[in-house]
């Protein structure tokens, strides 16, 4: 996992239904959270946002979808807006969680209930790896901070 992913996790503005951890790992699964990723065909920014996604996410930013998608904070707010609009239990497990947000992000807010293809399965593997790594890293940081605090 890239350090930019960890930095994004620490910088993301709180609020909204999607957790910071989930947003971080959506970014990681989309582009290895490459904050320098520009545009490639119809996708832009580290979340690989397309124009229609940006519109559904609230058409944020003043410079259009490409500019917003390449601006980390605008992209995060767009993802939050998109997830808020389409929030649903896509995988039928009875709860709306990061797995559902991953399906919405990759398969679309309406298409998230469909059977995913191989492209999504790779995205999901990358997401799950990130979730596990960040959880482990954050637990280690919290343990070290607690140990330092108790030692003083």
C-alpha positions in Angstrom: 0.0 0.0 0.0 1.3 3.4 -0.9 1.9 6.0 1.9 -0.3 8.5 -0.1 -3.2 6.2 0.9 -2.3 6.5 4.6 -1.9 10.3 4.1 -5.3 10.4 2.5 -6.8 8.5 5.4 -5.4 11.0 7.8 -6.5 14.1 5.7 -10.0 13.1 4.6 -12.7 15.4 6.0 -15.0 13.5 8.4 -18.7 13.3 7.8 -21.1 11.5 5.7 -22.2 7.8 5.5 -18.9 6.5 4.0 -16.2 6.0 6.6 -12.7 7.5 6.1 -11.3 4.0 6.0 -13.6 3.0 3.3 -12.9 6.1 1.2 -9.2 5.5 1.6 -9.5 2.0 0.4 -11.8 2.9 -2.5 -9.0 5.2 -3.6 -6.4 2.5 -3.1 -8.5 -0.1 -5.1 -9.2 2.4 -7.9 -5.7 3.7 -8.6 -3.4 2.6 -5.7 -4.4 6.0 -4.4 -2.2 7.7 -7.0 -2.8 11.4 -6.1 -1.0 12.4 -9.3 -3.3 10.4 -11.5 -4.7 12.8 -14.1 -7.2 11.5 -16.7 -7.1 8.4 -18.8 -9.9 8.2 -21.4 -13.1 8.9 -19.5 -11.8 8.5 -15.9 -10.0 11.1 -13.8 -8.3 11.4 -10.5 -7.3 8.9 -7.9 -10.8 7.6 -7.5 -11.1 7.3 -11.3 -14.3 9.3 -11.5 -16.3 9.6 -14.7 -18.4 12.6 -15.7 -21.8 11.0 -14.9 -20.5 9.9 -11.5 -19.4 13.4 -10.8 -22.9 14.7 -11.8 -24.6 12.2 -9.6 -22.2 13.1 -6.8 -23.4 16.7 -6.9 -21.4 18.4 -9.7 -19.0 19.8 -7.2 -16.2 22.3 -7.8 -16.1 25.2 -10.1 -13.8 23.8 -12.9 -15.8 20.8 -14.2 -15.6 17.1 -13.5 -11.9 16.6 -14.5 -10.7 19.4 -12.2 -12.8 18.1 -9.3 -11.8 14.5 -9.8 -8.1 15.5 -9.7 -8.6 17.6 -6.5 -8.5 15.2 -3.6 -11.0 17.0 -1.4 -13.5 17.7 -4.2 -13.2 14.0 -5.3 -13.8 12.8 -1.7 -16.9 15.0 -1.5 -18.1 13.8 -4.9 -17.7 10.1 -3.7 -19.6 10.9 -0.5 -22.3 12.7 -2.5 -22.6 9.7 -4.9 -22.8 7.2 -2.1 -25.4 9.3 -0.2 -27.5 9.4 -3.3 -27.4 5.7 -4.0 -26.9 4.3 -0.5 -28.3 0.7 -0.5 -27.5 -2.8 0.4 -26.1 -3.9 -2.9 -24.8 -7.4 -1.8 -28.0 -8.4 0.1 -26.3 -9.0 3.5 -28.7 -6.8 5.4 -26.4 -3.9 6.0 -24.9 -1.0 4.0 -21.1 -1.1 4.5 -17.9 -0.6 2.6 -18.5 -3.7 0.5 -21.7 -2.0 -0.8 -19.9 1.3 -1.4 -17.3 -0.6 -3.4 -20.0 -2.1 -5.6 -21.6 1.3 -6.0 -18.3 2.9 -6.9 -17.3 0.3 -9.4 -20.6 -1.0 -10.8 -22.8 2.1 -10.4 -25.5 3.1 -8.0 -28.1 1.2 -10.0 -25.9 -1.6 -11.3 -24.4 -2.5 -7.9 -27.0 -5.2 -7.3 -25.9 -7.1 -10.5 -23.5 -10.0 -10.5 -20.0 -8.5 -10.7 -17.4 -9.4 -13.4 -13.7 -10.1 -13.0 -12.8 -6.4 -13.2 -14.8 -5.8 -10.0 -13.4 -8.9 -8.3 -9.8 -7.5 -8.7 -11.1 -4.1 -7.3 -12.6 -6.0 -4.4 -9.4 -7.9 -3.7 -7.5 -4.6 -3.6 -10.1 -3.0 -1.4 -10.1 -6.0 1.1 -6.3 -6.0 1.2 -6.3 -2.2 1.9 -9.0 -2.5 4.6 -6.9 -5.2 6.4 -3.6 -3.3 6.1 -5.0 0.0 7.3 -6.8 -1.7 10.2 -3.6 -3.4 11.2 -1.5 -0.2 10.8 -4.0 1.8 12.8 -4.1 -0.8 15.5 -0.3 -0.8 15.7 -0.3 3.0 15.8 -2.9 3.1 18.6 -1.0 0.4 20.5 2.3 2.3 20.2 0.6 5.6 21.2 -1.1 3.9 24.2 2.2 2.3 25.2 4.1 5.6 25.0 1.4 7.3 27.0 1.4 4.6 29.7 5.2 4.6 29.8 5.3 8.4 30.6 
